[in-house]
Amino acid sequence: MPPARETGKARPGRTRRYHSAVRALPSFFRETDLKTNCDACGGFFDLLKGGVCDKCRRILCGNHLHGSWTQRLISEITRKNVCVECRHAGR
């Protein structure tokens, strides 16, 4: 007798296993190998989390460069990095 046809419904007790080729985090979640010290606080940070202020040209961590996630989003959209001190000083 031929085997019964599957109707596309999962049978109870059977699970499907999916094997993924992804072993590590995607590239946008990884950290870089480029790390440096912040000019304001001296903390060691990954360059993707901070950057260089366009006004005063200092290398700053994310807290001193952006200040908040909304300011980081604005700087990502406008491609202009202005640190917290320069923004508040009106430079």
N, C-alpha and C positions, 0 to 999 in steps of 0.2 A: 504494500500500500504506500503511495507517495506521501511525503510529509505535508502537513497542513500549511497553507499559505499564511503568512503573517499579515495582519490587517493594518499594521502601522502603529498599533497601540502597544504601549509598554506592558509587558506581563509582570505581574507582581513577583517579587523575589529576584528579578533580574535587573542589574544596573549596567549602564553603558559606561565605559571608561574612555576618557579622551586623553590622549597623550599630546602634550604641548612641547614644541621645540624650544620655547622660551625658558631659559634657565636663570637669567638674571633680570634685574630691573630694566625697563626700557631706558633709552639713552636720556630722555628728559628728566628722569628721576635720579640719575646717577650724579655723583659728585665728580668734579674735575680733579686733575692732579695739580692744578695751579692754585696755590694758596699763598696768602701773604698776611701781613699785619695791618690792622686799621690805623690810619694816621690820627684818629681822634681818641680811641680807647686803647689801642695797642693789642687788641684781641686778634687771634689767629682765625681767619675765615676763608671759605671757598669763594673764589672770584665770581661765581655765578650768583651768589647770594648778595653780593655788593657790587662795587664798581668805582668809577672815577667821576667826580663832580665836574660838570662842564664849565662851571664858573671859577671855582678855586683850584681845580686840578689836583685835588687830594684823593688818595685811594681810601675808600671808606667801606665799612661793613654795611649790611642791609639796614641795621637800626639807625645808623648815622646818615646814610645816603637817602633812604626812602622815608623812614620814620613809621610808616604804616603800610598795610597791604594795599590800601586804596591808592596811596601815592606811588607804590611800586607798579600798580596796574596802569596808572596814568603815564608813568615814565616808559613803560613797555609800549604803550600805544603811540605816544608822541616821539619816542626815541630821544628824549632830552632828560638827562640825569642832573638834577639840581639838588644838592644836599639840604638837609634840614636847616643848617645855619645860614646858608645863602638865601633860602626861601624866606626865613624869618627876618633876615637883615634887609631884604628888599634889593639884593644885588641882581 
